[in-house]
Amino acid sequence: MTFHERLRAERLRLKLSQERFAQLAGVSNRSQANYENGDRKPQVDYLEALEAAGVDTFFVVTGRRQAEASDEAGSGTVQDPQGPDTCRLVSGISTADTSGLCALPMYDIEAAAGDGRALEAEEIETTLYFPSEQLAAQGLDPDHVVGVKVRGDSMETTLTDGDWVLVDRKDRPDRPEGVFLLLVEGERRIKRVQRVAGGAWVLISDNSHYQAEMIPPEKVGNVVVLGRCVVRIGRIS
């Protein structure tokens, strides 16, 4: 069964109407219908609300009942995302439970040394597991995707302090347009990049309280594009 089929099966197992299930999750009836039809994928808050209400979200995500996994699993906790846009904490997941999932390293760029060394040389703060097929559907190669934690409010409301962002390390164009993880004078930053006439780059903070930074053409070479920010994982406010 697919994710949306398991979601519907779990609701029926609990003998709940679609309307009641939506109320437990804090979403509209239409959103619940979209999730069960496979037209949209839920955010992390949705799964957290259902789990708090007693729904076996582990089954919804993996196809295995929580009790089965607990019997076979070792100790420890890892984060188990349910597709490119959502994730949740799953306790007691064993290596066997990660079949069909790919592990993505997650880094805290504020804790990084900031000396220009490769991101992969930094200490991994945690690991998220994503279904490989869903990453592939987004055109992402797991071998070239990492996660970084957003620090500060300069990119609000696009990105909020404490959010996680998945970065596609393969997407490093010479002429970038969009939101990228950058290395600027040894410091890693997440900024919106816009090119202007004459070859200059403008590094934009989406928070209007911060001024944009102009990088003149002769200094563009000092800015290293580390990858495009493609997926945000955070709470909905």
NORGIFEN-V712402 format. One line per field, one symbol per residue. burial: 1 if it has 24 or more other C-alpha atoms within 12 Angstrom, else 0. Layout:
burial=???
This chain:
burial=001101111110000001001101111000111011000011111111011000111111111101001000000001111111111111011100110011111111100100010011000000111111011000011101111111100111011110111111101100011111111100111111100000001111110000000110000100111111111111100
